[in-house]
Structures are given as structure tokens and as C-alpha cells.
Amino acid sequence: MKTASKELQKLRFMAERSLNKTAELHQVLAQIEATLSRTETQKVIEKTNNELS
């Protein structure tokens, strides 16, 4: 989880640096959303695995 958090911080910094909504900004925002989605999915998997144990 710490790695995902660091990646999010880095991607948010990159997004804030670019004030105009260019293709690069859209890509960074998509990466942020993908990272959040992966993190949420991992939490669900871990919770499911814990419940099945």
C-alpha cells in the first residue's frame, strides 16, 4: 500500500504542475484513477481472502 500511496503523490504532483488540460494531464489523471482502482481491488481481494480463511 505504501508504494501505491507514493505513486499517487507523484502522479498528483505531476497533474498539479500542468495547469492546462493537455493530453499529458489526461494521461496522468487516468493513471491516478487506475492506481486508486487497483488499490481498492487489492483491499477487496485481501478482505475476501481473510473472510475465506
VODONU-620623 format. One record per atom (N, C-alpha, C, O): residue number from 1; chain; atom name; x, y, z. Coordinates in steps of 0.05 Angstrom, whole numbers. Layout:
# residues N
<pt NUM; A; CA; <X; Y; Z>>
...
This chain:
# residues 53
<pt 1; A; N; <16; -24; 0>>
<pt 1; A; CA; <0; 0; 0>>
<pt 1; A; C; <17; 25; 0>>
<pt 1; A; O; <9; 46; -12>>
<pt 2; A; N; <41; 25; 13>>
<pt 2; A; CA; <58; 48; 14>>
<pt 2; A; C; <67; 56; -14>>
<pt 2; A; O; <70; 80; -20>>
<pt 3; A; N; <72; 36; -31>>
<pt 3; A; CA; <82; 41; -58>>
<pt 3; A; C; <60; 56; -74>>
<pt 3; A; O; <65; 75; -88>>
<pt 4; A; N; <35; 46; -71>>
<pt 4; A; CA; <13; 59; -85>>
<pt 4; A; C; <9; 88; -75>>
<pt 4; A; O; <4; 106; -91>>
<pt 5; A; N; <12; 92; -50>>
<pt 5; A; CA; <10; 119; -39>>
<pt 5; A; C; <31; 138; -50>>
<pt 5; A; O; <26; 161; -57>>
<pt 6; A; N; <56; 128; -51>>
<pt 6; A; CA; <78; 144; -62>>
<pt 6; A; C; <73; 150; -92>>
<pt 6; A; O; <78; 172; -101>>
<pt 7; A; N; <63; 130; -106>>
<pt 7; A; CA; <57; 134; -135>>
<pt 7; A; C; <35; 155; -138>>
<pt 7; A; O; <37; 172; -156>>
<pt 8; A; N; <15; 153; -121>>
<pt 8; A; CA; <-7; 173; -123>>
<pt 8; A; C; <4; 201; -118>>
<pt 8; A; O; <-3; 220; -132>>
<pt 9; A; N; <21; 204; -98>>
<pt 9; A; CA; <32; 231; -92>>
<pt 9; A; C; <48; 241; -116>>
<pt 9; A; O; <46; 265; -123>>
<pt 10; A; N; <63; 224; -128>>
<pt 10; A; CA; <79; 232; -151>>
<pt 10; A; C; <61; 240; -174>>
<pt 10; A; O; <66; 260; -187>>
<pt 11; A; N; <41; 224; -180>>
<pt 11; A; CA; <23; 230; -202>>
<pt 11; A; C; <7; 255; -197>>
<pt 11; A; O; <2; 271; -216>>
<pt 12; A; N; <-2; 260; -172>>
<pt 12; A; CA; <-16; 284; -166>>
<pt 12; A; C; <1; 309; -170>>
<pt 12; A; O; <-7; 329; -180>>
<pt 13; A; N; <27; 306; -161>>
<pt 13; A; CA; <46; 328; -165>>
<pt 13; A; C; <48; 335; -194>>
<pt 13; A; O; <49; 358; -202>>
<pt 14; A; N; <51; 314; -211>>
<pt 14; A; CA; <53; 318; -240>>
<pt 14; A; C; <28; 332; -251>>
<pt 14; A; O; <30; 349; -268>>
<pt 15; A; N; <5; 324; -241>>
<pt 15; A; CA; <-20; 336; -251>>
<pt 15; A; C; <-22; 365; -243>>
<pt 15; A; O; <-31; 382; -259>>
<pt 16; A; N; <-15; 371; -218>>
<pt 16; A; CA; <-16; 399; -209>>
<pt 16; A; C; <4; 417; -224>>
<pt 16; A; O; <-2; 441; -229>>
<pt 17; A; N; <26; 406; -231>>
<pt 17; A; CA; <47; 421; -246>>
<pt 17; A; C; <36; 430; -273>>
<pt 17; A; O; <44; 452; -283>>
<pt 18; A; N; <20; 414; -285>>
<pt 18; A; CA; <10; 420; -312>>
<pt 18; A; C; <-18; 432; -309>>
<pt 18; A; O; <-38; 418; -305>>
<pt 19; A; N; <-20; 458; -310>>
<pt 19; A; CA; <-46; 472; -305>>
<pt 19; A; C; <-65; 470; -328>>
<pt 19; A; O; <-90; 471; -324>>
<pt 20; A; N; <-55; 468; -353>>
<pt 20; A; CA; <-74; 466; -375>>
<pt 20; A; C; <-81; 437; -380>>
<pt 20; A; O; <-64; 419; -375>>
<pt 21; A; N; <-105; 432; -389>>
<pt 21; A; CA; <-115; 404; -392>>
<pt 21; A; C; <-106; 393; -419>>
<pt 21; A; O; <-121; 392; -439>>
<pt 22; A; N; <-81; 384; -419>>
<pt 22; A; CA; <-70; 373; -443>>
<pt 22; A; C; <-73; 343; -443>>
<pt 22; A; O; <-83; 331; -424>>
<pt 23; A; N; <-65; 330; -464>>
<pt 23; A; CA; <-66; 301; -466>>
<pt 23; A; C; <-49; 289; -443>>
<pt 23; A; O; <-56; 268; -432>>
<pt 24; A; N; <-27; 302; -437>>
<pt 24; A; CA; <-10; 292; -415>>
<pt 24; A; C; <-24; 292; -388>>
<pt 24; A; O; <-23; 273; -373>>
<pt 25; A; N; <-39; 314; -383>>
<pt 25; A; CA; <-54; 315; -358>>
<pt 25; A; C; <-76; 294; -357>>
<pt 25; A; O; <-80; 281; -337>>
<pt 26; A; N; <-89; 290; -379>>
<pt 26; A; CA; <-110; 269; -381>>
<pt 26; A; C; <-97; 241; -375>>
<pt 26; A; O; <-110; 225; -362>>
<pt 27; A; N; <-74; 237; -385>>
<pt 27; A; CA; <-60; 212; -381>>
<pt 27; A; C; <-53; 208; -351>>
<pt 27; A; O; <-56; 187; -340>>
<pt 28; A; N; <-43; 229; -339>>
<pt 28; A; CA; <-36; 228; -311>>
<pt 28; A; C; <-61; 223; -294>>
<pt 28; A; O; <-60; 207; -276>>
<pt 29; A; N; <-82; 237; -300>>
<pt 29; A; CA; <-107; 232; -285>>
<pt 29; A; C; <-117; 204; -289>>
<pt 29; A; O; <-127; 192; -270>>
<pt 30; A; N; <-114; 193; -312>>
<pt 30; A; CA; <-122; 165; -317>>
<pt 30; A; C; <-105; 146; -301>>
<pt 30; A; O; <-114; 126; -290>>
<pt 31; A; N; <-79; 152; -299>>
<pt 31; A; CA; <-61; 136; -282>>
<pt 31; A; C; <-69; 137; -253>>
<pt 31; A; O; <-68; 117; -239>>
<pt 32; A; N; <-76; 160; -243>>
<pt 32; A; CA; <-85; 163; -216>>
<pt 32; A; C; <-110; 146; -211>>
<pt 32; A; O; <-112; 131; -191>>
<pt 33; A; N; <-129; 148; -229>>
<pt 33; A; CA; <-154; 132; -226>>
<pt 33; A; C; <-148; 102; -227>>
<pt 33; A; O; <-159; 87; -212>>
<pt 34; A; N; <-130; 94; -245>>
<pt 34; A; CA; <-122; 66; -247>>
<pt 34; A; C; <-109; 56; -221>>
<pt 34; A; O; <-114; 34; -211>>
<pt 35; A; N; <-92; 73; -210>>
<pt 35; A; CA; <-78; 66; -185>>
<pt 35; A; C; <-98; 63; -162>>
<pt 35; A; O; <-96; 44; -147>>
<pt 36; A; N; <-116; 82; -160>>
<pt 36; A; CA; <-137; 80; -140>>
<pt 36; A; C; <-154; 55; -143>>
<pt 36; A; O; <-160; 41; -124>>
<pt 37; A; N; <-161; 49; -168>>
<pt 37; A; CA; <-177; 26; -173>>
<pt 37; A; C; <-162; 0; -165>>
<pt 37; A; O; <-174; -18; -153>>
<pt 38; A; N; <-137; -2; -172>>
<pt 38; A; CA; <-121; -25; -165>>
<pt 38; A; C; <-119; -28; -135>>
<pt 38; A; O; <-121; -50; -124>>
<pt 39; A; N; <-115; -5; -121>>
<pt 39; A; CA; <-113; -6; -92>>
<pt 39; A; C; <-139; -16; -80>>
<pt 39; A; O; <-139; -32; -62>>
<pt 40; A; N; <-161; -5; -89>>
<pt 40; A; CA; <-187; -14; -79>>
<pt 40; A; C; <-192; -43; -84>>
<pt 40; A; O; <-203; -58; -67>>
<pt 41; A; N; <-185; -52; -108>>
<pt 41; A; CA; <-188; -80; -115>>
<pt 41; A; C; <-172; -98; -97>>
<pt 41; A; O; <-181; -119; -88>>
<pt 42; A; N; <-147; -90; -92>>
<pt 42; A; CA; <-129; -105; -74>>
<pt 42; A; C; <-141; -107; -47>>
<pt 42; A; O; <-140; -128; -34>>
<pt 43; A; N; <-153; -85; -36>>
<pt 43; A; CA; <-166; -86; -10>>
<pt 43; A; C; <-189; -106; -10>>
<pt 43; A; O; <-192; -121; 10>>
<pt 44; A; N; <-205; -106; -31>>
<pt 44; A; CA; <-227; -125; -32>>
<pt 44; A; C; <-217; -154; -33>>
<pt 44; A; O; <-228; -171; -19>>
<pt 45; A; N; <-196; -159; -49>>
<pt 45; A; CA; <-185; -186; -50>>
<pt 45; A; C; <-174; -194; -23>>
<pt 45; A; O; <-179; -217; -15>>
<pt 46; A; N; <-160; -177; -10>>
<pt 46; A; CA; <-149; -184; 16>>
<pt 46; A; C; <-171; -189; 36>>
<pt 46; A; O; <-170; -208; 52>>
<pt 47; A; N; <-192; -173; 36>>
<pt 47; A; CA; <-215; -177; 55>>
<pt 47; A; C; <-229; -203; 48>>
<pt 47; A; O; <-235; -218; 67>>
<pt 48; A; N; <-233; -209; 23>>
<pt 48; A; CA; <-245; -234; 15>>
<pt 48; A; C; <-229; -258; 24>>
<pt 48; A; O; <-239; -277; 35>>
<pt 49; A; N; <-202; -256; 19>>
<pt 49; A; CA; <-185; -278; 28>>
<pt 49; A; C; <-185; -282; 58>>
<pt 49; A; O; <-184; -305; 67>>
<pt 50; A; N; <-186; -260; 73>>
<pt 50; A; CA; <-187; -262; 102>>
<pt 50; A; C; <-213; -275; 112>>
<pt 50; A; O; <-213; -290; 131>>
<pt 51; A; N; <-235; -268; 98>>
<pt 51; A; CA; <-261; -280; 105>>
<pt 51; A; C; <-262; -309; 99>>
<pt 51; A; O; <-276; -324; 113>>
<pt 52; A; N; <-249; -318; 78>>
<pt 52; A; CA; <-249; -346; 69>>
<pt 52; A; C; <-231; -363; 86>>
<pt 52; A; O; <-233; -387; 87>>
<pt 53; A; N; <-212; -350; 100>>
<pt 53; A; CA; <-192; -365; 116>>
<pt 53; A; C; <-204; -375; 141>>
<pt 53; A; O; <-191; -388; 157>>
